[in-house]
Amino acid sequence: MKREEFIKTVSSKLKLIRTEYGITQETMSDMLGVSKKTLVETEKGRRELSWTEVIAVATVFEKSEVLQGITGGDTSDIIHALAFEDRTT
């Protein structure tokens, strides 16, 4: 999976992740450090999360079954792999 695909997938599943945790849009936006308007626009498919926002979602909600379904289990491994994709060290 490429970074752009991961961003698109997490963005499209944001509302499911939020409802899985039983939290409001306001609470989730506070947890992620984004405005409620930004969260609403993302949930409605009007915008995608940034890479930094995806990292925040993956870190804060790492135990999410929705995220684990996307990543195959270990969210931190995919974040790490995507952060270094196409980079030479």
N, C-alpha and C positions, 0 to 999 in steps of 0.2 A: 504494500500500500504506500502510495506517495503522500507527501505532506498535504498537498491540495485536496486530495481525496479524503484524508483523515479530517481536515478542517471542515469540509462539506458534510461529512457524515456526523461528526460531533455536533455541528451547528443544527442539523436537521433533527437530532435526538435530544436537544437541550430541554425541551418541555417534558419529555419522558423522564429524563434524569431528575428534573425538578419535582415532578409528581411522584416519582419513586421515593423520594425523600420526604414527601408530604410538606413541602415548604412553599411559601408564597413567592411571587415574583420579586417583591420588595426584599425579602430575606435573601433570596439567591443573588440578587444584584448586589446587595451589601457584602455578601460572602465573597463574590468574585471581583468586587471593586469596579463595577460598571454601573451606569445609570439604569434605572428601571426602564426607561424608554429604549435604551440599547438592547436590553434583555427582551422586551416585548417585540421589537423589530426583528430580532433574531428568531424568536419562537414563531413568528408569523412568516418567516422565510424571506423577509425583505432585505436582510443582510446576513453575511456570514461572520462568524467569530474571527478574530485575528489569531495568529499563531500564539501570541502571548495569552490571549483569553482561553484558547484551547488548553494550553499548559495549566492554567489556573483551574479550569473545569476538571481536567484529568487528575490534578493533585488533590484538590479539595474533595472530589467525589470519587476517589480511586476505588472504593468498595462498591460502586454502582454496578448492579448486574447488567444494566444497559451498556455501560462502558466496557465491562468485561466481555460482553458479547461482541462488541466491535473489535476489541484488541486481542481476543483469544485468551484473556485471563490476566496478564500482567501489563497494566497500563503504563507503568514507568518504563518498561522495556521498549515499547513502541515509541514513546516520546523520545527516549534517548536515541533510538535508531533513526528516527526521522530528523532529529536535531543535527545529526551527523551525516545524513544522506548527501551524497554527491560532494562531500568535503574530504579533502586530503589532509592528513595529519603528519 
